Each structure stands twice: as structure tokens, then as C-alpha cells.
Amino acid sequence: MKQAEVDQKLNRTAFADGPRLLADIGATHARFALQTAPGEFRAVRVLKCDDFPDIVAMLRSYLADHAGVNLNHAALAVANPVSGDYVRMTNRAWEFSTDEVRRALGLHTLLVVNDFTALAMSLPGLKPADLMQVGGGKPASNSVIGVLGPGTGLGVSGVIPTVDGFVTLGSEGGHTNFAPADEREYAILQYAWQTWSHVSTERLISGPGMEIIYRAIAKRNGRQVRDLTSQEIIAGALTDKDPLCLEVLECFCAMLGGATANLAVTLGAFGGMFIGGGIVPRLGEWFTTSPFRARFEAKGRFTSYLAEIPTYVITTPNPAFYGVATILSEHLRGRSGANTLMERVQHLQHELTPAEQRVAQLVLEQPRLVLNEPIADIARLAEVSQPTVIRFCRSLGFLGLADFKLKFASSLTGAIPVRHSQVRVSDSTHDLSAKVIDNTVSAILKFRDQLDVRSLDKAIALVAKAKRVEFYAMGNSRVVALDGQHKFFRFRIPTSAYGDSHLLTLAAELLNPGDVVIAISNSGKLPDLLAAVDAARAAGADVIAITSSNSPLAKKASVCLSVDHTEDSTTFLSMISRILQLLLIDILSVGISLDAQNSRLVVEHKSSSGEADNRRLLISHLDS
């Protein structure tokens, strides 16, 4: 079959916007595939990393064989910690920016995840035929699962069940200190100490580690030997029955059993322990008779505890593809869970025309993309015309795309996962910048989905008819109060801001019915602010509180606009909370401007003698 025909076949996928590029990139080899449907991986190819100067060159080499394939999304699993946009590989001198790679390949989406995070995510979907059990034990349902695998390094991860799926652990457990269990292993550790002051588990339980064990045991046995690779050691043991190689392999498997047991008791992994990586699957049935399981259960008082936990070798080829595909799919879907409109699209899909079905498929696979992209991009990704997108919306009973998006947005509340990435001392400026921005964006998205619209309506109504508005805030919140004073004053609303504890109550006592106080506080517990709010309410004024929903200030207010971000402002400088408070000021500003009686407030008149008034719109969100 000609390549053009192959590519044409690959483009006919179960995904509305074409196949998805998947890769599992280790320190030595990289495996690639095109996913054409859930669980379907085509055009699988293995490349040697040494043959390429960087990751982009390697990706382009694979994609050069599929120039006719329409690619929009990709996900890469790399043998490396991943945090932020910039990736610096541990066991290979490759560095890259995820976004730069995405742009270089012309992709809409590119995810980069840790390889063992991807492997861990594949575990819940593996079938008995994909595994070889070693020893006894039965997996407990809805329990934690552990995974580790020796290859060029030692990958470690885990899977924790949740209400709506699974959460994987981003772990570097392979770098824990190696712990010998007998005199022979202590001799191996002493041998390794001659080279490294810190000997991690990965130094010995890995492909390079097996070579160190070989040299250490040879020295201990008083033998002069030439250096062997891990592949040669395995062949020497299993094929040639060489006594030294067999001893090395038995020692290696015993060490692996001890490390697996340590991870099992650390995680409480009653869902089972899984062994992946490039070494153990090559040992085949011999591994079941190795010292692995005996060492796994040799835990003194916890022997019976570990005997209940099953251990498995992952035998299916390329298991990381399943995990990285799941991670990409959940990213594109936003982990939205069930909602009535999504169910409705799915239920009515078979009644639509073939072209409309492609739009429906895109909606089901990537709801957030459909929600956020313009009609031209939706039509392009679904490979239909723009009128078809409109017909799809009308087939569901909506007036058009705008009406569909409005209802769809409300049905997707809570769909975007909110993540917080801790900035580390070792982070580059690029990484810390990305983390600060990502943390803020995630908090804003969560804030958006939890907004109390009724409280906002009440607050907008109070401000729109207020005779006077006063902002009360202390400390870091004064910045938000000054922003509000500036905006409202430009709207020709009589506005003041107070931040001095001695003036708050004095100002509040001068208020009258029809006046509004906007009190801003992270904690909502400041005594001087609470006293001023009491005085304002006593004077007949209304109080809008921008604060935590469970705070004393919230309970004293006429209306509370909640900011329940978990930032501890008593210990840390307020950063994200301040952004959310400023957003509420902006929402109030735009809200009062939409009131017909206040439309004049958002237009600034600038006139000079003898010239007509120049009108300038004050709010960028409004359509001029």
C-alpha cells in the first residue's frame, strides 16, 4: 500500500479532529505511534535517541513518514521530572520548551508528562493478558496501586483512586538511598561508594546498575572479568547458564523485590505492585522463580501484610501509550464528568447528518475547545463548513452557536482541573514564571466556575443606585480598594476609600441610607473593619463584602462576594487572592455599566472650547 493511502486511512479516525501523536521517550530509545481510536495505536516505530541532536529533529523524522496525516494534538512521555514549560532531561543532554516544540510542529496541543506518570495511568486499564503475576495475593478493589521499573534509570510512581477516576503520583522515588539487606549487598554498596558518595536505589536497580553489581560481585568472588553490558549479563545467565551472571541476576531481582516492598508499604498499595521498564519483561518466566517475591515478603512483622499484595510484570508492549493517551484525552475533555447537555449531544448524535456528527464528536471529545474557539476554528477542526456548525446547534434546539455556547458553559461548571505547582529553589526564571501564571490562571478558572451570580446581581443593583460608595480596606487589600475608587469615580459615582483604622468608624458614622460600603478583606476578621461595618449598617447603609464566605465580615454584610482561595494571608503575602478581588471589582464595573440608567457613566466626555464633545468608551470589555 502506498504511503499516501496509509495516511488517508490514518486520517479516518474515531476522533473528529484527526489522529493523535503519542511518544514514550526514554534515555536510549523513543517509541512513537498515531492513536486513531481509544486503544488503537498505528504506525508504531522505535527510534534511537543517539541518532538525533534534539527532540524536535527526532519528532520530525517520525512525522516525515506521515506528511499527509492531519495532526492537531500530541502527548509525550519523557524519562524525566516535568514541571513547567521547560524540560531538561536527566539521562540525556536534551533541553526544550514544550511550547516551542508545539509551535515548531504546528500542533494545537502538546502535553509533556513523566514517563512513569504515563505508565501509572495505564495500569487501571490493563487486562490479565497484559500481565504476568509473580507470587500470590489478590488486588483489593478501589485501592492504591504502585509501579516501578528498572531501565536506563528506575522509574517510580503510583495511582490513587478518586471519585471520578485516578490521580497519578509524580515521583522521583528511584533516587532514595539504596538499603542493603545482607552482607553481599553491603559489599556491592561499598563498591559503589568508591565512585559516588550518595548511592541511590537507581544506581544499582537499573541497567547500568546491573553492570555495577556484576563488577562488584566479581571483585568479591576474586574473579578477573571483562566488563559486560546488562544485555550480555542477562544472556549469560539465561542462555549460557554462567554462574556469575546467574548470581548477578538473582541479586538484582532480590534488590528489586526489597525496593518494591518498600514502595508497597509506603503507599499501602493493596491494588497491587506492577513492574515495568525495559529489563524485567526480558527475563520472562525465569523472573517468577527468582528471589524477587521471597524478598518482597521478607519484611519481618509485615510479612503477612505484604503477602496479601499481588505483584505483576507488565508484559504488553508499549504500555505507556495507554497512559499518555488517557492523559491527553482527559486534558482535551477537561475531565468534565457527566452533564445533561453532553449527554444530550451523545444521545442525539445518531439523528444528525454525517457532517453534523463530526461537530458533535468534537463537542464530546473537546468541550472546552468548542467553548473557547471561534466558529472558523471549530469548523476547521471538525472538517466541516461554518454553516454546518450553525445547523448542528439548531438541530439541538439552539438559536445558533452563541446560544449553544452560553448553555454549554453553564453545563461544564467545574470541568477544568485546578492544579497548584509549588515553586522550587532550583526553578529557572522561565519555570517560576510559568508556575506563578499557571497557578493564578487555575485559581481564576475555579473562581469563575464557583461564582455566585445571584450575589453579583444584588451587588450590582446596590452600586448602580448608590448615592455614594465608600471602600474600606486595610493592608494588602487597600490596593484593591484604590482600584475600585479609581474606576467608580471615573463613572461619576461619588467614591472614597479609607484604609486608616482610626478613620474607618468615623467615616461609617457619617453615612446615610442609600449609601454603599464595599469592605474588602482576605480574612474578614479585622476588628477595626468589623466595627466600621457595624457602624455603617447602623447608619442605614448597605455593605458589600469581598471576603471569605465563612468569615465574620461575610455574616455582617448585606451581600457577600466570596473569595475562598486557600492562600493563607496571615502567613504569606496575598497574591492570587488579590487578583480575584480585583476581578470582582471589574465585574461590578462592567455590570453597573450595562444598566440602562447608567450607560452614560461609562462614556467620558472631553471637550475643548469651540469643539464638539469627544466621547471615549471607558470599559474595554464593552462592544463599542
N, C-alpha and C positions, 0 to 999 in steps of 0.2 A: 504494500500500500504506500502511495506517495505521501511525503510529509504534509503537503497541503491538505490531503484527505484526512490524515490523522488529526491535524489541528482543527479542521472543520468538525470532526467528531468530538474532539475535546470541548469545543465551544458549545456543543449541545448538551448542557449540563442540567442538573436539578436546581441550580442556583440561577436566579433571574439575571444576575449581572456577570455571569461567566465563571470559569473555574477559579480556584484559589491556589496560590503558590504556597507550598509548605516546605520547610527545611529543618533538618536536625544537624547542626554544625558542631562537630567536636574539634579536638585539638589536632587530630590526624586525618579524619575523613569527614565529609559532609554528604548527607543524603537528601535528595530532592524529590518532590512529587507534585503533581497537579491534582487537587481534590475536585472531583466532578459531581460528587453527591456524598451525603453522610456515610462514612466508612468506605468510600470508593477512592482509591489513590492510583492514578495513572502516571505513565511516563516516569517511573521511579529510576533514579540514577544516582550512583555513588561517585564522588569526585575526591581526589587527594588535595588536601589544603596546601601542601607544599608546591603544587603546580601553579599557584596563583599568588600575585603580590598583595592582594587585599580582597575583602569580601565582595565588593562591587564587581570586580573582574570575574570572580567565581560565579556570582549570580548571573551575570551577563552571558557567561559561557554556557550555562544550563539553558537560559532563555533563548539563546541563539538558535537552538534546535526547535523552538516553538514560536517563531516570529509571527505566525498567523493566529496565535491564541490571544483572545481578548482578556487581559488581566487587569483587575482593579484592586484586589486585596491579597495580602501575603502575611505570613507569620513565620518567624524564625526562632528556633530553639537553639541557644548557644551555650557551650560549656563554660559558663562564666556568671558571676553575680550581675544582675541587671537592675540598675536603679537610675532613673532619669533618662535623658536622651542620649548621653554619651556612653559608649561601651568600650572598655579596654579589656581585651581578652587576657586571661591569666596564663594559659599554657601556649599562647601563640602571639606573636608580635603584631597583632591587628588591632587597630583602633578605628572607631567610626561613629558618626552621628546618625541615629535612626532616621531623623527627618531628612538629612542629606541623602541617605541611601534611598528613601522613599521617593524623593524628587528625581534622583538620578535614574530610577527605574520607571518613573511616570505612574506610580501607584496612587490610588486613593487612600488606602490604609496599609500601614506596615507595623506589625507588632513584633517586638523582640523580647523573648522570655528566657529564663533559665532552663537548661535542658532537662534538669530533674524536676523542675516545676511542671514542665510539659509531660514528663514520664509519669509523675504522680497523678496528673489529671486524667491520664489514660486508664488508670487502674480500675475505677468503678465499672468501666465498660468492657473489660477483658472477660473472655469466656473460658471455661475449663480447658478447651482445646488450645488456648493460648498460653497455658501454664503447665509447669511440672511441679507437683508438690513433693517436698522433701520432709519426711518425718510425719508425725501425727498432728493433731489439733484440728479444730473446726473454726471457721470465721464467725464471729458474732455480728449480727446484723446491726446496721446503723452505728458502727464503731470506727474508731480511728485506724487508719492504715499507714504503715511505714514502708519506705522504699530506699534502697541504696544499691549502688552498682559500681564495681571497680572497672575502670577502663584506663585511659591515659591518666585520669585522676580518680577520685572517689566521690561520686555524687550522692547526696543525702537529701531526702525530702519526706513529706508526709501529707496525708489527706484527711481533713476533718469534715464530717458530715454536718450539713446545716439544714434548715427548714426547706430551702429551695434548691439544694444541690450540694456542692462540695467546695471547700476552701483548701487551697494548697499552701504548704509552708515553704517560704523562700529560705532555704537553709544552706549554710556552709559547714555542716557537721563533719565533713571529711577532714577539717583542719583542727579537730580536737586532738589532744595529746594521745599518742599511742600508749596502750596499757598492756604490758606483757603478762601472760598467765602462767608461765613456767620458766624454768632455767634456760631452755633453748631460746625462747622468745626474748628473754632478757639479754642473752648473748647477741641476738640479732639487733636489739635496740642499742647495745653498746657499740656494735659495729657501725650503725647509722650515726651515732653520736660523734664519731670521728669526722664526719662531714658536716652535720648540722647540729647546732645547739638545741634547736627545737625540732623534735621528730613527731610529725603529725601522723594520724592514722592513714592519711592518704599517701604518705611517703612509702609505706610498706604494703598496704592493701590496695594495690593498683598494678598496672602492667609494669611500669618502671620499678615498683616496689617488689614485685616477684623476682626481678633480676637482682635486687639488693639482697633479698633473702637467699637466693642461690649462692651468691658470693660469700655471704656471712656463714651459711651452713658449711660450705666447702672449707672455709678457713677453720671453722670449729672442728670439722672432721679431719683436719690436717691434709686436705687434698689440694693439689695444684690443678686448676681448671681454667679453660678459656672462657671469656665472657659469653653468655648466651642471651638471646632475646627471650621475652616471655613466650612468644610463639614456639621457639625452639625448645624451651623448658617443658611446655605442655606436650609437644610432640614426643620429646624424650621420655616423658612419664607414661603417656597413654599408648604410644606406638612401640617405642623401643624398650619400655619397662626398665629404664635406667634407675637404679636405686636412689641416687642423689636427686634426680629430678622428681621422683615419686615423693621423697621426703619433703622437698620444697613445696610441692603441690599440696600435700597433706597439711603442712604447717600453714600455708597460705589459707586454705579452707577453714582451718581451726581458728585462725585470727579473724577471718570474715565472720565466722559464727559468733565469736565474742563481741565483735562490733555490732552485729545485727541484734544480739540480745540487749546490748546497752541501749540501742535506739528503741527497741521494743518496750523496755521498762520505762524509758524516758517519756515516750508518747502514750503509753498504755494502749498499744496497738493490737487490740483484740480482733480487729478486722483482718489481721494478717500482716506478715512481713514479706515484701517482694524484692527479689534480687534481679537487677537488670545489668546494664553495662555490656562491654564487649568481651569480657573474659569468661565469666561463669557459663553463659549459654554454650560456649565452645567445649565445655567439659562433658556435656551430655549426661548419660545415665551414671557415669562414674561419680558425679557430684553427689548423687543420692547415697553412695556408700562411703563418702569422705567423712572426716571428723566434724564437718560443719554442724550438723544437727546436735551431736553429742555436746559440742562446746556451747551451742546456743542454749541448751537446757542446763548447763553446768553453772548454776547461779546460787548454790547454797540454799538458803531459806526460801529463795524464789524459784526453785526448780519446778515445783508444781504449777506456779504462776505461768512460767514460760512454756511448759508442756502443753498448755491449752491453746497457745498461739500458733497457728499454722504458718509455715514458711513455703514460699513458692519461687521458682525460677521462671522469669518471663521468657518464653520460647518463641513467641510470634515475632516475625521480622518487622523492624521499624515501628516499635510501639509508640515512640514519641510522636509520630504523625497523628495518632488518635488524640493525644493530649493537646498538641498545639492546634489541631483543627477545632477541638472543643473550645479552647480559649479564644480563638479567633471568632468562632460562631457566637459565643456569649458576648464578646465585645460588640459585634455588629448588631446583635439583637438587643443589647443593653440589659440583658438578664431581666427582661420585663415581667416575666411571670404571666399569670392569667389576667386578662381584662376583657370586658364584654365586647369592645369594638374589634379587637384582634380575633376573638372567637367568631364574631360575625363575618369578618372578611374570609376566614378559613371555611366557614360553613357555606357561604355563598359562592365560593371560588369556582365550583364546577358549573355554575349557571352563567358565568361570564364568557365573553368571546375569548378566543386564544390570546389576542393581544392584551385584553384587559387582565387576563390571568397572569401575564408576565408582570404587570403592575402590582397585582395582588401578591404575587410571590415576593416581590421586592419589599412590599409593606411588611409581610410576615417575617422576612429574614433580617431586614434592617429598618425597623420602625423609626429610630432616631434620625437616620439619614433622610428618609422621606419627610420627616417632620421639619428638618432644618434646611434642606436643599430647595432651590428654585425649580420651577416646573421643567425648565430646559434640561437640568441635570438629572431629574427623575426620569424624564423620557429617554435620555441618552443611556442611563444605566439599565433601564428595563428594555431598551432597544425597541421603543415604540414611538409614535408621534405624540406631540403635546396634546392634540385633541383627544387622543386615546386616554391620556391621564384624566382629562376632564370627564370623559364618558365613564371611566371607572368610578369616579367619585359620585356621579349622578346615578349610576347603577346601584349604589349603596344607599341612595336617598338623600344625598347632599347636594347643595346648590352648585358647588364647584370645589376646587382644590382648597381655597381659603377656608371654606366652611368645614371641609373634611379635616384639615389640619387643626382647627380650633377644637373640635370634638376629640380628635385623636390625641392631642396634647394632654387633655384632662384625663384620658383613659390610661395614659402612660405614666401617671404620677408615681414617683419612686423608682422609675425604671433604671436610672443611671447609677451604677455603683459608686459610692463615695469612698475614696481612699485618702489616707494621710501618710505621706512619706517623710520620715524623720531625716533632717539634715545632719550629716555626719561631719566630723572634723576633717576627714580626708577628702570630702567632696570638692570638686573643682568649682570655679565660679559659674560655669555653664550648668553643672548639675544642681548646685544650690539654687540658682535662679529658676531652673525648671521645676524644682520641688516646691519652692515658695509659690510660684504661679499655679502649679497643678493643685496644691493644697487649697489655695484660695478659690480656684475655679470649681473644684469639687464641693467646697462648702457653699458656694453660691448656687450650684445646681440643686443641692439638697435643700437649701433655704427656699429656692423657687418652688420646689415641689411641696413644701410644708407651709406655704403662705396661707394665712387666714384671710381670705378675700372679704369676708363679712366685716371683720375688724378694720380692714383697709377702707372699705366703703364708709363706715361710720367716721373714721378719722378724716377722710377727705371731705365729707359733708360738714364736719365741725370746723375745719380750717377754711373751707370755701365761704362760710357765712360769718367767720370770726370778725369781731370789731378790732381785735388786737391779738397778736400771737407773741408769746414770750418763751424763749428756750432756756431751760435750767439744766445745767450740766457741770460736772466737776472733773478735774484730772484730764485723762486722755479723751474723754467724751466731749470736752469743750471744743475740740476740732470739728466734730460733727455739728454741734450747736452753731458754731460760727458759719459753717457752710449753709445750714438751714436759714440762718438770719440773712445771709447774703442773697440767697435765692428768693426768699419770701419778700424781702424789702424791694427787690427788683420787680416783683409782681405788684408793687404799690400796696402791700399789706403792711400796716404799722407793726414793726417787729423789733424786739430787743433780745439780747442774750445776756444771761448772768451766770457767772461761774465762781463768784466770791461767796463763801459760806455765810458771811455776815450780811450780805445784801439779799440773799435768796428770799428769806421770810419777809423782809421789809418790802420787797417788790411784790410778793404774792399778796400781801395785805392791801395793796392799792388796786387790785384787780376788781372787775365788775362782771355781772352776768353777761354772757356773750363773748367774753374773752377766753382765750385758749392758751394753756401751758403745754409745751412739749418737753417732757422730762426725760433725759437720756442718761442711762447708767448701765454698765456691764453687770454689776452685781445686784443693783436695785436695793441695796441695804444701807446706803449712806444716811446717817441720822439727820444731818442738816438738810439734805434733799427731801427726805420724807416729811420733815417738819414744814418745809416750804410748800409741798404738795397739799398737806392738811390745811394750811392757811389759804391756799388758792381755792380749794373746794369749799371752804367755809365762806369765802367771799363770793361764791356763786359761779366761779369759772370752771370750765371743763379741763380735764387733764388727759393728754395722750402720753402714754409711757412707751418708750422704746427701750426694752429691757428683757431680762429673763422672765418667762411666763410664770414661774413659781416664786418670784421674788415678792417682798413686801410692797415694793413700788407698784408692781402689776396689780396687786389687790386694791390699792388705793385709787387707781386711775379710772377715768370714765371709759377709756379704751386702751387696750394693751396691744402694741405691735411687737410680737415676740421675736427675740433674737436668742435662740437657745444653743448657740455654738458652744462646744465644750472647752474653749480656751479659758484657762484659769487666769483671770486678770489680776487676782490678788498676788500671784507669783510672777507672771510674765507680763511683758508689755503687750497691750492689746493691739493686734494686727488684723486678723481675719474678722473679729467682731466689729471692729471699726468700719471695715469695708461694708459689712452687712447693714450697719446702722446708716451709713451714707446712702446705700441703695434705697432704704426706706424713705429717706428724705427726698431722693429723686422720684420715687413712685408717688409720694404725696404731691410733689411739684407738678408732675405730669397729670396726675389725677384732678387736681383743682383747676388746671388749665383747660380740661375737656368740658368742664361745666359751662353751659351756655352763658350764664351770667358773668362768668369770669374769663371769657375768651379774650376780652380786651387786656387782661392782666399780662398775657404772655407776649404782647407786642409792645416794643419800646419805640416811642416817638422821638425823633431827633429833628429839630427844626432850626433853621437859621433865618435871620431877618430877610424878608422878601422871597423866601424859597418855600416850596411845598414841604410838608412833613415827609420824612424818610421813615418807613416802617421796617423794623427788623425783628424777625422771629427770635424769641429768647430760648426756646427749647428745641434741641436738635432731634429729639425723638418724634416730633410732630411733623405731619405732612404739610408742607407749605402750600 
